[in-house]
Amino acid sequence: NPVPEDSVPNTVIAVINVRDRDSGDNGEVSCNIDGDLPFRLERSSENTYKLIIARLLDREKVSVYNITITARDRGSPSLWSQREVVVEVSDVNDN
């Protein structure tokens, strides 16, 4: 579902569940997003993160965001995986 461009910062737009079947450090996973995007990831429980709007959106500037989320475990060597989340911004008549 598109996210309205007038959504306020701190709005949760997605919940992401991560898991690693290993035990110990190999099973502890952290997630992050790279780049200067108006979003942030916030851990909400051991295996769950929230994708949150960090600053105001402007559909006239950017109408679609491709957000790459990287999950990495604490093992040695560290294993990781990436997934892309596409966020469409819907227009709100601001005239």
Residue pairs with C-beta under 8 A, 6 or more apart in sequence:
2 88
2 89
2 90
3 11
3 13
3 53
3 57
3 87
3 88
3 89
3 90
4 89
4 90
4 92
5 57
5 58
5 59
5 89
5 90
5 91
5 92
5 94
6 57
6 92
6 94
7 13
7 53
7 57
8 53
9 52
9 53
9 54
9 55
9 56
10 52
10 53
11 52
11 53
12 50
12 51
12 52
13 39
13 51
13 52
13 53
13 87
14 50
14 51
14 85
14 87
15 44
15 48
15 49
15 50
15 51
16 31
16 41
16 48
16 49
16 50
16 51
16 69
16 85
17 47
17 48
18 29
18 31
18 47
18 48
18 49
18 71
19 29
19 47
20 26
20 27
20 28
20 29
20 73
21 27
22 73
22 75
25 73
25 74
25 75
25 76
26 73
26 74
26 75
26 79
27 73
28 73
28 74
29 47
29 71
29 72
29 73
29 74
30 71
30 72
30 74
31 41
31 43
31 49
31 69
31 70
31 71
31 72
32 41
32 69
32 70
32 72
33 39
33 40
33 41
33 67
33 68
33 69
33 70
34 68
34 70
35 68
37 54
37 65
37 67
38 53
38 54
38 55
38 56
38 57
38 65
39 51
39 52
39 53
39 54
39 65
39 67
39 87
40 51
40 52
40 54
41 49
41 50
41 51
41 52
41 69
42 49
42 50
42 52
43 49
44 50
51 67
51 69
51 85
57 89
58 89
59 89
59 90
59 91
59 92
62 89
63 88
63 89
64 86
64 87
64 88
64 89
65 86
65 87
65 89
66 84
66 85
66 86
67 84
67 85
67 86
67 87
68 82
68 83
68 84
69 82
69 83
69 84
69 85
70 80
70 81
70 82
71 80
71 81
71 82
71 83
72 78
72 79
72 80
73 79
73 80
